[in-house]
Amino acid sequence: MSIERNGPYLYVFDADHTTVPVWTETGTWVGTAEDPAATAQLLSDYERRHSTGSS
């Protein structure tokens, strides 16, 4: 298992699972990407929701 940082986001990579949980550096839950390649779309969706004020 490893925790990696990308800007204000933290990812947890675990060899036993394909999904990738993501949080902000302040501990706000972002969501779970289906696989490491899907993290970009997850962050894009998260940022779009928060820039428009919806949740």
C-alpha positions in Angstrom: 0.0 0.0 0.0 1.2 3.5 -0.7 -0.2 7.0 -0.3 0.7 9.5 -3.1 0.1 13.1 -3.4 -0.8 15.1 -6.4 -1.2 18.8 -5.6 -4.0 19.0 -2.9 -5.1 15.4 -3.5 -4.0 12.2 -1.7 -4.4 8.8 -3.4 -4.2 5.4 -1.7 -2.8 2.7 -4.0 -3.2 -0.9 -2.7 -1.9 -3.9 -4.7 -4.8 -6.0 -3.3 -7.4 -3.7 -4.8 -7.9 -2.0 -8.2 -10.0 0.9 -6.9 -8.2 4.1 -5.7 -9.7 6.1 -2.8 -9.0 9.9 -3.1 -9.1 12.7 -0.5 -8.1 16.3 -0.4 -5.1 17.2 1.8 -7.6 18.7 4.3 -9.4 15.3 4.6 -12.4 15.9 2.4 -13.6 12.8 0.7 -13.4 13.1 -3.1 -14.4 9.6 -4.2 -13.2 6.3 -5.5 -11.7 5.8 -8.9 -12.3 2.4 -10.5 -8.6 2.1 -11.3 -5.5 4.4 -11.3 -6.2 5.6 -14.9 -9.7 6.9 -13.8 -8.3 9.3 -11.2 -8.1 12.1 -13.7 -11.8 11.9 -14.5 -12.7 11.6 -10.8 -10.8 14.8 -10.0 -12.2 16.6 -13.0 -15.7 15.7 -11.9 -15.0 16.7 -8.3 -13.5 20.1 -9.3 -16.4 20.8 -11.7 -19.0 20.1 -8.9 -17.2 22.3 -6.5 -16.6 25.2 -8.9 -20.4 25.3 -9.6 -21.3 25.1 -5.9 -23.1 21.7 -6.2 -22.2 18.5 -4.3 
